[in-house]
Amino acid sequence: MTRLIEQLAALQTLDSQLDADRRRYAAIQEALHEPESLRQAQAALDEATARLERWQRERRRRETAVADQQARIRDQEKQLYGGRIKDMREQVALQQNVEMLKRQLGRLEEEALEAILEVEQAERDVAQARAHLEAEQAAWQQTQAQLLAEREALIVHARQLKNRRQSLSAQLSPDLVQRYEALRQKGDGLAVARVHHGVCGGCGASLPTAVQQQARGDTLVTCPFCRRLLCG
């Protein structure tokens, strides 16, 4: 005949497994939240894209400035070389103005070139950020699938444990089950502790020889230190 304490120990084993399943389930639920690395990768892509768009606008503005300056120079040169201006001083002034406009054009072209280079760098940054985001998304999808599969397996396992627990607890008296539950609440989920080499598996205290002998018998005995039921 199975000792009563062995039945309680079996119940304790089931409850400990259920507790572990609940903790793991909670951890999975937490892990299923979008990871920080994915949010950071998305933020990096958004930042790189915004920078690219700013430089694309700036490039268009600078290229327009170059085109406008070139148009002004052509208009001035057309007046200068069109033969309609006869006054020498006016021609000299116009020539100086053309030269000034060309110097300005040189600076504008340098700025336009700078914008082109910035756009190209920004395009590379966007491509790199997008590739990193896609890698993070792929890794997260794989992790998510694994977590969901594990969660489903935990649900099935917990259901099996609960059925076994219900069957086992039905074999025990309600008063004993109530006592067991009360000890579980007081003992951080552990009501029944195994005795290993004379030591209580619940609190780690060395047990008197008499208590060890009683734990191997049919009488329910508790640890004199942590008050848990002892199973020898």
C-alpha positions, 0 to 999 in steps of 0.5 A: 500500500502506498504511504500517504506521504508518498501520495502527498509527495506525488501531489507536490511534484505535480504542483511544482511542475505546474508552478514551473509551467506557470512561470515559464508561461509568464516569461513567454508572454513577456518575451512575446512583446516586440524586442527593443532591438527591433524597435531600435532597428526601426528607429534607425531606419526612420532616422536614416530615411528622414536624413535622406529625404532632407538631403534630397530636398537640399540637393534639388534646392541647390541644383535649382540654384545652380540652374538659376545662376547659369541662366543669369550668366547666359542672360548677362553674356548674351547682353555682353556679346550681343553687340547692343552695348556700345559704352565701354564702361557699361561693357566692363561693368557687365563683364565684371558682373559676369565674372562675379556670377561665375565665381558664385556659380562655382560655390553653388556647384560645390554645394550641389556636389556636396549635396549629391555626395550626402544623398549617396551616403544617405542612400547607403545608410538607408539600405544598410538600416533596412537590411538590419531591420529585415534581419531583426524582423526575420530573427524575431519572427523565428523566435516568436514562432518558437515561443508560440509553439512552446506556449501551446505545448505548455498549455497542453502539458499543464492541462495534463498535469491538472487532470492528474492532480485532480485524480490524485487529490480525489484519493486524499481526504479534504482535510489533508488536502486543505492542510497540504494547501496551507503548507504550500502557501506558507512554504513558497509552494513547497509543502512536502520536502524530501529528506536527502542524507539527513537534510530537509530538502525544503530548508536545508537543515540537518534533521535529528535521527529520530525525525529521519526515522519517522519520515521513513514510516507511515506517520506524517511528520514535519520538519522541526525547522520549516514545518514542511511535511517530510518524505524519507 
